[in-house]
């Protein structure tokens, strides 16, 4: 819901810039200002607000599990999302970080990890 409100505000500001530019007699300048407002809004959403909205306000974010891997778990560390997958072909666990704007993505690979194997308790 918060995402829709954010985009409604960005679009409303862009339309307002077009309207003001038209009223002042320079629709082309209004269009340039509207495009700049929309670009700044899009960049701010992609590089900052997307994960903040999802974590704090219940937004929606879609991530696909790579082919051949199995999803194990997900957790938030501050504002970054960490996903744990298991790759049975080479017996590794992969922790992938999804940071704001995907700029500083971390990855931890644990070899000889088999979290899906049942362990037999010792007597």
KETOR-671561 format. One record per residue (C-alpha): chain; residue number from 1; x, y, z; residue in three letters. Coordinates in Angstrom, 3 decimals. Each point is the difference from the previous one (the first is absolute). Layout:
N
<vomar = A, dose = NUM, c1 = X, c2 = Y, c3 = Z, doke = ALA>
...
***
This chain:
123
<vomar = A, dose = 1, c1 = 0.000, c2 = 0.000, c3 = 0.000, doke = UNK>
<vomar = A, dose = 2, c1 = 2.784, c2 = 2.395, c3 = 0.919, doke = UNK>
<vomar = A, dose = 3, c1 = 1.644, c2 = -0.638, c3 = -3.367, doke = UNK>
<vomar = A, dose = 4, c1 = -3.162, c2 = 1.101, c3 = -1.806, doke = UNK>
<vomar = A, dose = 5, c1 = -0.144, c2 = 3.184, c3 = 2.079, doke = UNK>
<vomar = A, dose = 6, c1 = 3.640, c2 = 0.738, c3 = -0.766, doke = UNK>
<vomar = A, dose = 7, c1 = -0.498, c2 = -0.411, c3 = -3.760, doke = UNK>
<vomar = A, dose = 8, c1 = -3.227, c2 = 2.018, c3 = 0.116, doke = UNK>
<vomar = A, dose = 9, c1 = 1.935, c2 = 2.850, c3 = 1.638, doke = UNK>
<vomar = A, dose = 10, c1 = 2.833, c2 = -0.189, c3 = -2.562, doke = UNK>
<vomar = A, dose = 11, c1 = -2.440, c2 = -0.011, c3 = -2.923, doke = UNK>
<vomar = A, dose = 12, c1 = -2.069, c2 = 2.805, c3 = 1.547, doke = UNK>
<vomar = A, dose = 13, c1 = 3.125, c2 = 2.160, c3 = 0.392, doke = UNK>
<vomar = A, dose = 14, c1 = 0.961, c2 = -0.713, c3 = -3.621, doke = UNK>
<vomar = A, dose = 15, c1 = -3.471, c2 = 0.968, c3 = -1.239, doke = UNK>
<vomar = A, dose = 16, c1 = 0.083, c2 = 3.100, c3 = 2.194, doke = UNK>
<vomar = A, dose = 17, c1 = 3.309, c2 = 1.030, c3 = -1.581, doke = UNK>
<vomar = A, dose = 18, c1 = -1.554, c2 = -0.438, c3 = -3.465, doke = UNK>
<vomar = A, dose = 19, c1 = -3.032, c2 = 2.038, c3 = 1.013, doke = UNK>
<vomar = A, dose = 20, c1 = 2.058, c2 = 2.825, c3 = 1.505, doke = UNK>
<vomar = A, dose = 21, c1 = 2.277, c2 = 0.038, c3 = -3.048, doke = UNK>
<vomar = A, dose = 22, c1 = -3.028, c2 = 0.276, c3 = -2.272, doke = UNK>
<vomar = A, dose = 23, c1 = -1.533, c2 = 2.792, c3 = 2.070, doke = UNK>
<vomar = A, dose = 24, c1 = 3.257, c2 = 1.953, c3 = -0.093, doke = UNK>
<vomar = A, dose = 25, c1 = 0.175, c2 = -0.339, c3 = -3.782, doke = UNK>
<vomar = A, dose = 26, c1 = 2.849, c2 = -2.495, c3 = -0.283, doke = UNK>
<vomar = A, dose = 27, c1 = -1.330, c2 = -3.512, c3 = -0.304, doke = UNK>
<vomar = A, dose = 28, c1 = 3.408, c2 = -1.307, c3 = -1.122, doke = UNK>
<vomar = A, dose = 29, c1 = 1.666, c2 = 1.225, c3 = 3.209, doke = UNK>
<vomar = A, dose = 30, c1 = -2.852, c2 = -1.493, c3 = 1.999, doke = UNK>
<vomar = A, dose = 31, c1 = 0.524, c2 = -3.320, c3 = -1.807, doke = UNK>
<vomar = A, dose = 32, c1 = 3.713, c2 = 0.067, c3 = 0.822, doke = UNK>
<vomar = A, dose = 33, c1 = -0.713, c2 = 0.714, c3 = 3.673, doke = UNK>
<vomar = A, dose = 34, c1 = -2.645, c2 = -2.763, c3 = 0.047, doke = UNK>
<vomar = A, dose = 35, c1 = 2.470, c2 = -2.470, c3 = -1.518, doke = UNK>
<vomar = A, dose = 36, c1 = 2.651, c2 = 0.950, c3 = 2.562, doke = UNK>
<vomar = A, dose = 37, c1 = -2.496, c2 = -0.428, c3 = 2.863, doke = UNK>
<vomar = A, dose = 38, c1 = -1.044, c2 = -3.401, c3 = -1.316, doke = UNK>
<vomar = A, dose = 39, c1 = 3.621, c2 = -1.110, c3 = -0.494, doke = UNK>
<vomar = A, dose = 40, c1 = 0.977, c2 = 1.085, c3 = 3.517, doke = UNK>
<vomar = A, dose = 41, c1 = -3.064, c2 = -1.795, c3 = 1.404, doke = UNK>
<vomar = A, dose = 42, c1 = 0.835, c2 = -3.185, c3 = -1.897, doke = UNK>
<vomar = A, dose = 43, c1 = 3.659, c2 = 0.060, c3 = 1.071, doke = UNK>
<vomar = A, dose = 44, c1 = -0.940, c2 = 0.689, c3 = 3.627, doke = UNK>
<vomar = A, dose = 45, c1 = -2.425, c2 = -2.932, c3 = -0.038, doke = UNK>
<vomar = A, dose = 46, c1 = 2.434, c2 = -2.420, c3 = -1.611, doke = UNK>
<vomar = A, dose = 47, c1 = 3.059, c2 = 0.972, c3 = 2.028, doke = UNK>
<vomar = A, dose = 48, c1 = -1.593, c2 = 0.685, c3 = 3.375, doke = UNK>
<vomar = A, dose = 49, c1 = -3.722, c2 = -0.378, c3 = 0.598, doke = UNK>
<vomar = A, dose = 50, c1 = -0.862, c2 = -3.415, c3 = -1.496, doke = UNK>
<vomar = A, dose = 51, c1 = 1.408, c2 = -2.140, c3 = 2.812, doke = UNK>
<vomar = A, dose = 52, c1 = -0.941, c2 = 2.561, c3 = 2.646, doke = UNK>
<vomar = A, dose = 53, c1 = -3.637, c2 = -0.163, c3 = -1.149, doke = UNK>
<vomar = A, dose = 54, c1 = 0.035, c2 = -3.809, c3 = -0.060, doke = UNK>
<vomar = A, dose = 55, c1 = 1.581, c2 = -0.429, c3 = 3.411, doke = UNK>
<vomar = A, dose = 56, c1 = -1.681, c2 = 2.771, c3 = 1.971, doke = UNK>
<vomar = A, dose = 57, c1 = -3.340, c2 = 0.541, c3 = -1.714, doke = UNK>
<vomar = A, dose = 58, c1 = -0.889, c2 = -3.337, c3 = -1.600, doke = UNK>
<vomar = A, dose = 59, c1 = 0.800, c2 = 0.654, c3 = -3.638, doke = UNK>
<vomar = A, dose = 60, c1 = 0.600, c2 = -2.619, c3 = -2.679, doke = UNK>
<vomar = A, dose = 61, c1 = 3.352, c2 = -1.161, c3 = -1.368, doke = UNK>
<vomar = A, dose = 62, c1 = 0.583, c2 = -2.900, c3 = -2.395, doke = UNK>
<vomar = A, dose = 63, c1 = 3.161, c2 = -2.108, c3 = -0.027, doke = UNK>
<vomar = A, dose = 64, c1 = 0.493, c2 = -3.190, c3 = -2.000, doke = UNK>
<vomar = A, dose = 65, c1 = 1.900, c2 = -3.036, c3 = 1.200, doke = UNK>
<vomar = A, dose = 66, c1 = 2.709, c2 = -0.844, c3 = -2.543, doke = UNK>
<vomar = A, dose = 67, c1 = -0.700, c2 = -3.088, c3 = -2.054, doke = UNK>
<vomar = A, dose = 68, c1 = 1.365, c2 = -3.178, c3 = 1.537, doke = UNK>
<vomar = A, dose = 69, c1 = 0.056, c2 = 1.413, c3 = 3.533, doke = UNK>
<vomar = A, dose = 70, c1 = -2.384, c2 = -0.509, c3 = 2.900, doke = UNK>
<vomar = A, dose = 71, c1 = -1.119, c2 = 2.819, c3 = 2.267, doke = UNK>
<vomar = A, dose = 72, c1 = 0.674, c2 = -0.514, c3 = 3.711, doke = UNK>
<vomar = A, dose = 73, c1 = -0.651, c2 = 3.298, c3 = 1.742, doke = UNK>
<vomar = A, dose = 74, c1 = 0.040, c2 = 3.784, c3 = 0.021, doke = UNK>
<vomar = A, dose = 75, c1 = 0.759, c2 = 2.616, c3 = 2.639, doke = UNK>
<vomar = A, dose = 76, c1 = 0.408, c2 = 3.749, c3 = 0.317, doke = UNK>
<vomar = A, dose = 77, c1 = 3.257, c2 = 1.447, c3 = 1.335, doke = UNK>
<vomar = A, dose = 78, c1 = -0.638, c2 = 3.711, c3 = 0.460, doke = UNK>
<vomar = A, dose = 79, c1 = -1.545, c2 = 1.063, c3 = -3.341, doke = UNK>
<vomar = A, dose = 80, c1 = 1.616, c2 = -2.745, c3 = -2.082, doke = UNK>
<vomar = A, dose = 81, c1 = -1.645, c2 = -3.299, c3 = -0.870, doke = UNK>
<vomar = A, dose = 82, c1 = 2.060, c2 = -3.199, c3 = 0.235, doke = UNK>
<vomar = A, dose = 83, c1 = -1.215, c2 = -3.094, c3 = -1.844, doke = UNK>
<vomar = A, dose = 84, c1 = 1.339, c2 = -3.504, c3 = 0.665, doke = UNK>
<vomar = A, dose = 85, c1 = -0.133, c2 = -2.511, c3 = -2.849, doke = UNK>
<vomar = A, dose = 86, c1 = 1.427, c2 = -3.494, c3 = -0.359, doke = UNK>
<vomar = A, dose = 87, c1 = 1.621, c2 = -1.250, c3 = -3.201, doke = UNK>
<vomar = A, dose = 88, c1 = -0.181, c2 = -3.820, c3 = 0.013, doke = UNK>
<vomar = A, dose = 89, c1 = 2.171, c2 = -0.368, c3 = -3.125, doke = UNK>
<vomar = A, dose = 90, c1 = 3.166, c2 = 1.109, c3 = 1.828, doke = UNK>
<vomar = A, dose = 91, c1 = -1.192, c2 = -0.362, c3 = 3.617, doke = UNK>
<vomar = A, dose = 92, c1 = 0.287, c2 = 3.691, c3 = 0.960, doke = UNK>
<vomar = A, dose = 93, c1 = -2.116, c2 = 2.414, c3 = 1.995, doke = UNK>
<vomar = A, dose = 94, c1 = -0.138, c2 = 3.494, c3 = -1.473, doke = UNK>
<vomar = A, dose = 95, c1 = -0.918, c2 = 3.064, c3 = 2.043, doke = UNK>
<vomar = A, dose = 96, c1 = -0.803, c2 = 2.922, c3 = -2.317, doke = UNK>
<vomar = A, dose = 97, c1 = -0.510, c2 = 3.582, c3 = 1.135, doke = UNK>
<vomar = A, dose = 98, c1 = -2.514, c2 = 2.263, c3 = -1.721, doke = UNK>
<vomar = A, dose = 99, c1 = 0.943, c2 = 3.546, c3 = 0.940, doke = UNK>
<vomar = A, dose = 100, c1 = -1.586, c2 = 3.291, c3 = -0.940, doke = UNK>
<vomar = A, dose = 101, c1 = 0.365, c2 = 0.462, c3 = -3.735, doke = UNK>
<vomar = A, dose = 102, c1 = 1.975, c2 = -3.232, c3 = -0.236, doke = UNK>
<vomar = A, dose = 103, c1 = 3.216, c2 = 2.012, c3 = 0.325, doke = UNK>
<vomar = A, dose = 104, c1 = 1.739, c2 = -1.767, c3 = 2.866, doke = UNK>
<vomar = A, dose = 105, c1 = -1.110, c2 = -3.576, c3 = -0.338, doke = UNK>
<vomar = A, dose = 106, c1 = 1.837, c2 = -2.487, c3 = 2.153, doke = UNK>
<vomar = A, dose = 107, c1 = 0.260, c2 = -3.720, c3 = -0.511, doke = UNK>
<vomar = A, dose = 108, c1 = 1.168, c2 = -2.711, c3 = 2.392, doke = UNK>
<vomar = A, dose = 109, c1 = 0.559, c2 = -3.526, c3 = -1.307, doke = UNK>
<vomar = A, dose = 110, c1 = 0.287, c2 = -2.933, c3 = 2.390, doke = UNK>
<vomar = A, dose = 111, c1 = 1.465, c2 = -3.132, c3 = -1.576, doke = UNK>
<vomar = A, dose = 112, c1 = -0.929, c2 = -3.550, c3 = 1.032, doke = UNK>
<vomar = A, dose = 113, c1 = -3.250, c2 = 1.265, c3 = 1.424, doke = UNK>
<vomar = A, dose = 114, c1 = -2.985, c2 = -2.295, c3 = -0.149, doke = UNK>
<vomar = A, dose = 115, c1 = -2.793, c2 = 1.517, c3 = 2.079, doke = UNK>
<vomar = A, dose = 116, c1 = -2.622, c2 = -2.306, c3 = -1.478, doke = UNK>
<vomar = A, dose = 117, c1 = 1.705, c2 = -3.189, c3 = 1.155, doke = UNK>
<vomar = A, dose = 118, c1 = -1.601, c2 = -1.634, c3 = 2.984, doke = UNK>
<vomar = A, dose = 119, c1 = 2.331, c2 = -0.688, c3 = 2.860, doke = UNK>
<vomar = A, dose = 120, c1 = -0.387, c2 = -3.071, c3 = 2.130, doke = UNK>
<vomar = A, dose = 121, c1 = 0.282, c2 = 0.751, c3 = 3.704, doke = UNK>
<vomar = A, dose = 122, c1 = 2.780, c2 = -1.905, c3 = 1.705, doke = UNK>
<vomar = A, dose = 123, c1 = -1.042, c2 = -2.456, c3 = 2.733, doke = UNK>
***
